[in-house]
């Protein structure tokens, strides 16, 4: 009888709450408040709102209820001015109180009664509703896009502890005090915290595999692990520690500390020693080691343990104060030290972030190269990399130690010191040294600056091989000092290939690690997760078995004669030859730009006015001088050199035919006396001057131009013969009397080999400008 009365009372309470909810929604009618009909347009609604807002504004209306009335007017206009909220109110009576949740959730709050008597749990807002019960969870709330785009990538740096909760969850109320205590403790140590409301984020809850509330799970390296024990502080802390890999920190004693610190060369990382009086490694140190595992190796020394006295005495450790030391290339002396009675996460992060790399780290992969040698961001933020190209073994030990000593004495933010092994990075070394004989079997030093993310660098090699002598140190120091005032010293440029990943495991080991990891995930899914989460895996297994079984049946009944037919090997030989020829042809033409690669127009009397005379202020036209025989070769090389600058809308590219407009060009060059002398009408070789390969940057508005003179291979000691160095301006009459030799396509293209560097100086505004009174006519 008492149970029956209790159930009746509960039903009455639910009915009263439902009635009050409906009455509160019906009581607020935005149409009635603004005095408009349901068919009124937005213009009528806006007009009525302005009229009522001026009338009931609290600053003008002294009525005691003016403020409340003004709030109702503003709220009514907010609903009716938004078509989506207005539609919700017309259909369901929703006045927009749940606008902070997804729209699909709002539509689910009220279903038509003839469909089903379904009310979402978020419809009721009892005092134990999660929003009002715990406002501290609001800053940890996760949404699906936020989880996928930010939380998952960040889980590779720190573990996350995530709680799944919902309304009408009495167990959620029970675990809240423990959850708050654990969050306050773990968050300051570096553990990420997240809360997912299953009522409003069903997609995310389903993605996480949480089908009941409350649920607690951990996220690390993009993988999810569920917590299955009692919700108490000790269990949650142990759960977070169990998420971390077990080999993050090595226990160090007097017996193994030398071996541990000496591994810096093999691992190419600085090594960190943590001294503390706790017998168990603190969780803060484990989390720190996980966050910096790609850059540093960590060891822990329990100073209260026997067998660590020599270690503590050698490095003068205070056994009562936690100490952290970083060792780089020198094992006997730490590179940096901090001591603090209470090690805080911020203090440790600042300390480690400044010591992530060795003094002269070895470039073992492309990612490390990008971090140590970043791309130049601006003219004032230059970053130079001093690279030692050396070999392995005792033969090169002295030169390497001298390089490290030089790096230790010249630690500056603008310069980074690195080294590579020529035998392990052959393509990289070849791109810089070009197989110069004087560097064979020796070490060399190059200073380079990265210009973009596709490998383009400018660099300079020290003239002599690096021996580590005082003379070499003075030469390198002097060159670095000159770079501060004259970045143009880096006169050579090239495109560096990507570095080989030296520390990557071989294919078999990668496959083995992936298989072990997959088996571990399957084991956890079978014995710890529910069967609903196992359905995709079971479906995949049965699908694979079905396909395999079907393939066997089809092969058994197929005609074996079809499998015996195979083409004769003699017929494949011509195809192979053709493929080789096609491959060779594609390699030769791989650098030829496609059609539309760079838009280059011809400068003629028709386009002269629009492309130069009336060119808009701030715009420049880069004009290539060519002749009919050199047109194709020069245009191809010109397109390759200026392609990286086509993103600027202020640059236009054209070419001028020397055969048609020689007089116009020579008139212009009279204003650049150092580039081309004033023509002499009595010079019989006047018409033989070769201006092909010249490039003019013309500013039509300010009437000036910058001049690029062609590059001759003889300037860099080329050994391609006299034909390659042919220049009609410099040859005497006797030389012209001999058999003439026309420059080949390689020599013609070589004229523009320095054009990209000239273009960079053009954009920086460091080129000499030649002003002209007015632009001559182009006949």
Phi, psi and omega in degrees: 000317180294323179296322179294319178296322180296317179295321178296319179297321179295319178297318180298317180298317180296319179295318179297318179297318179296318180295316179297323179296316181292319180296322179295325178288321181288327184297327180265109180239105182297329178295318181292322182295317180277348179073036179236164179269170182288344179260009182292148178278170179296327179295317178294320180295318180294322179295317179294323180295314180299320181295314181289326180294320177293326183286320187253015178295131184301334180285337182254329182256119183271008178297138181301330181265013183293322182294315178296320179295320180294323178295317178297320180296316180296318180293320179296318180291325178298323180285312186283337178282343177259117185298325181292315179291324178296320179295321177298319180293319180296326184272312188243352186079015179285123183261014172090016181287338181255028184293345179286348180259165181301150184296324181297330178288326180294321181293335182276352184291325181233119175249151178298141184293332180285346176276306178190156176271073185242128174232130179290153183297335179284355179293319181270142179232074178282168180302335179267017173297145188296330182295315184273338183288322186213095179283345181291340179283349186297322182286349178257000183299136181248143172245162188300311182295321178296321180294314185289317187275335185237312186291313182299311176299325181287342180290350174278354178248333178206150178283155178240140173249118188239133177251133175257121183227176179195172173283165182058031182246097182290328178293329177297323178295325184291324185268356185300316179300318179293319180299315179299317181296317181292320180298315180297326182282315188277330184296322180289342178275346179114010177274133177282143182241139177216149177228131179241124177270110185295337180286328183253340179237062182293325180297316179291319179298320178292322179296324179282347181082020180265110182250008176211157179234144357279151174227144178234132181221161177246148180231124177209136182054033179078005182248149186253137174227133183268147176267126187241002183264182178293142184278088173228163188300314184296318181294320180293322178294317177295326178296318178295318179295326180290339177291330184284147175299151185276349184252027182288321185233133180260137177285128186244136175226186179296337185279329188240005185289328179293316178298319181296313182288334181281352180281004182298326182286321180288317183272345181059042181220149166292155181242138185246131174250127179251120179254123179207161182265010178272132181292332179254141180298123179299150181298327178301318179292322179295317179295322178294317179296325178292320182292327184248023185294335180282345185244331188227154172249138189243140173228147183240132180244115175275104189291344178273002183265144175292140182101007176239008183295317181297319179296315179293324181288322183295321183257011173055059184269134171276111188292346182263355182235125176302136184228143177232127180237143176243128178246135180246243182285341183251119184281328186282347183220127180290146178283332180200152184216142168226147176225135179202141180294327177232107179286115178262154182298317182297320179296316180293318180298316179297321182292315184285325181295337178273354183227042184281340186234158174291167179298320177224077185293151176272132180282105183253347178201170185290325180298316179295323177298318179294325181285319182282327182237079182288162179287144178297121182273325180206177182295331183266346182252065180273140177233120181254145176242125175262114188251126173264116178262106189223186179240180180261158175107174182293337181298326183256008184295319183294317180294323179293316179297323177294323178293319178296319178297321177295320179296321179296327182274352183225062179271108179226155183291334185271354184230132174238140180251129180220169176213158176225158173264122184300324182290331182271335181234065186296315182295320179297313181294322180295323180296331181266318185268339179056033178054039177293132186296330184288349179255002180295126179072012181230171177265149178224154180239130179235141174251124184226160177223124180283137182253333177207179186273001181258011172107000182285128181223155167248143189206170174212133179262136173300136188301320181255159177297149182278120178247351180082013180282171178296326178295320177295321178296317179295320179296315180293320179295320179294321179293321177294324178293322179292329181295336179296326183255337184223086178294347180290356177296335176280083190271342181266150177220153180198174176246115183277138174285164177292146180284147173287143177277098186289329185266001181289138178291159180291168186300318182297318179293320177299318179295320180295316179297319179296320180294317179297319180295320180293318178298321178297318178296319179295318179300314179296322181293322183288318189260351183236331183261164182278171186289337178296324178286339180275349184301315178300321180292316178297321178298319179295319181295313181294325177295318179296318178296320180295317180295318179296315179296318179295323179295319179297318180295316181297318180293328181293325183261002180283160181282118182290341180294331179293329182282337181283335182290126178212142181293147179293145181292335181294329183284343182274342184297313178299324180295321179296321178295319179296321179295322178295317179296318180295323179294317179297321180294321180292326178293321181292327185256011183293338182266000178282124183293151177286169179294131184083008179299310173224129181278109180238119181253154179277136178272108181235179179295338179283316183266000186298317184291313184286327184270352181219298188299314182254032178292138184297150179302138180088352181259150179226149178248118179267114189248128177263131178267126182214169175239171182299317180294329184259008188299308185295312183297315182291322180294322178296313180292323179298317180296320179294321184286325185261003185299320182292349181254005182286350179288343180278127180282353181268356181252135175236149186237130182218170173225151183237132180279121180291330180293332184262324191232044179296319183297319179298317182294316183290330173297319181292322183287347175297336181273359174238077191298328183285341183268322181213120181295161180295129183300141177251124184292342179269358179281113186288342178262018183299318183285352183268002182294137184254109179257007181295137182096349174292147178229130179246130172258107190258124173258101186293328184285314183267357175059058171214165178216156174246147190241133172249122179265141185299150177273131177255136183298334180294341181291337182246024175074034179293153182238040185263004175101173184290330180297325181289331182264013185295130177214111182300336182288335188254342184283145178275175181295327179296321179293325179287337179288339179281177182299127182284148177228122180276144181293138178284176183295327179293320179293321180296315179295329182293343178298330185257020185292337180256013186292324182296320177294323178295322179295321178296318177294328176297316180290330177284345180079023182260006180273154177288139182250136178247114184272152184224140183299315180202156181283127179289160179288145179256101182276000000 
